[in-house]
């Protein structure tokens, strides 16, 4: 199946990280989600109940970014992916990419990201 729903650049301000200043001051996080599912039914019916509600998934992602701080963005990405898979049974697999553009590293870079895939 090659049908997908893509949500790109979901933003939230979170307090994830290894260092005290990350947990105290927080920073911007951006998440991309790729949902793999069969969209043949909603493409014919035009009914929201035949697909996943991407507004609800966006809210889920923002809630995960903005609550329950973790040390690693790997953990955050896994938590988001697992929640999507547990909540939306019609999703065959999900790719979640967590971007941490202000990661505390000793180099100038545009972004640091982690991508996690979960499949049924």
C-alpha positions as CSV (number, residue, x, y, z in Angstrom):
1,X,0.0,0.0,0.0
2,X,1.4,3.4,-1.0
3,X,-1.2,5.7,0.5
4,X,0.1,8.2,3.0
5,X,-0.9,11.2,5.1
6,X,2.0,13.5,5.8
7,X,2.1,16.1,8.6
8,X,5.2,18.3,8.4
9,X,6.7,20.7,10.9
10,X,4.3,20.2,13.8
11,X,5.7,22.7,16.4
12,X,5.8,22.6,20.1
13,X,7.9,24.1,22.9
14,X,9.3,21.4,25.1
15,X,11.7,20.8,27.9
16,X,13.4,17.6,26.7
17,X,17.1,17.1,26.9
18,X,20.0,15.8,29.0
19,X,21.1,19.1,30.4
20,X,19.6,21.2,33.2
21,X,19.3,24.3,31.0
22,X,17.3,22.3,28.4
23,X,14.9,21.1,31.2
24,X,14.7,24.7,32.7
25,X,14.6,26.9,29.6
26,X,13.1,24.6,27.0
27,X,13.4,24.9,23.2
28,X,11.5,24.5,20.0
29,X,10.8,21.0,18.7
30,X,9.3,20.1,15.3
31,X,7.8,16.8,14.3
32,X,7.1,15.2,11.0
33,X,4.6,12.3,10.8
34,X,4.1,10.0,7.8
35,X,1.1,7.7,8.2
36,X,0.8,4.7,5.9
37,X,-2.7,3.4,5.5
38,X,-5.3,2.5,2.9
39,X,-7.1,5.6,1.7
40,X,-9.2,3.9,-0.9
41,X,-12.4,4.1,1.2
42,X,-12.2,7.8,2.2
43,X,-11.2,8.7,-1.4
44,X,-14.6,7.4,-2.5
45,X,-16.8,8.2,0.5
46,X,-15.4,11.7,1.4
47,X,-16.2,10.9,5.0
48,X,-13.9,11.7,7.9
49,X,-14.9,8.5,9.7
50,X,-13.3,6.5,6.9
51,X,-9.8,7.9,7.6
52,X,-7.7,9.3,10.4
53,X,-8.4,12.8,11.7
54,X,-5.1,14.6,11.1
55,X,-6.2,17.4,13.4
56,X,-6.4,14.9,16.2
57,X,-3.0,13.5,15.4
58,X,-1.5,17.0,15.3
59,X,-3.0,17.6,18.8
60,X,-1.5,14.3,20.0
61,X,1.9,15.3,18.8
62,X,1.8,18.7,20.3
63,X,0.7,17.2,23.7
64,X,3.6,14.8,23.6
65,X,6.1,17.6,22.8
66,X,4.8,19.9,25.5
67,X,4.4,17.4,28.4
68,X,6.4,14.8,30.2
69,X,10.0,15.8,29.5
70,X,12.4,13.0,28.4
71,X,16.2,13.0,28.1
72,X,16.4,11.8,24.5
73,X,14.5,12.7,21.4
74,X,14.6,9.0,20.5
75,X,12.3,8.4,23.5
76,X,10.0,11.3,22.4
77,X,9.8,10.0,18.8
78,X,9.1,6.4,20.0
79,X,6.4,7.7,22.4
80,X,4.6,9.6,19.6
81,X,4.8,6.7,17.2
82,X,3.5,4.2,19.7
83,X,0.6,6.4,20.7
84,X,-0.4,6.8,17.0
85,X,-0.2,3.1,16.4
86,X,-2.2,2.3,19.6
87,X,-4.9,4.9,18.8
88,X,-5.4,4.5,15.1
89,X,-5.8,0.8,14.1
90,X,-6.1,1.6,10.4
91,X,-2.5,2.9,10.3
92,X,-0.2,0.1,8.9
93,X,2.9,2.0,9.8
94,X,4.1,5.4,10.9
95,X,7.4,7.3,10.5
96,X,8.0,10.0,13.1
97,X,10.8,12.4,12.8
98,X,11.6,14.7,15.8
99,X,13.7,17.8,14.9
100,X,15.8,19.5,17.6
101,X,17.3,22.5,15.8
102,X,18.7,24.1,18.9
103,X,20.4,21.0,20.2
104,X,23.4,21.9,22.4
105,X,26.3,20.8,20.2
106,X,29.7,22.4,19.6
107,X,29.2,23.0,15.9
108,X,27.0,25.1,13.6
109,X,24.3,23.1,12.1
110,X,20.8,23.5,10.7
111,X,19.1,20.6,12.5
112,X,19.5,17.4,14.5
113,X,16.7,14.9,14.0
114,X,15.8,11.3,14.9
115,X,13.4,9.2,12.8
116,X,11.5,6.2,14.2
117,X,9.3,3.7,12.3
118,X,6.7,1.6,13.8
119,X,4.9,-1.1,11.8
120,X,2.1,-3.6,12.6
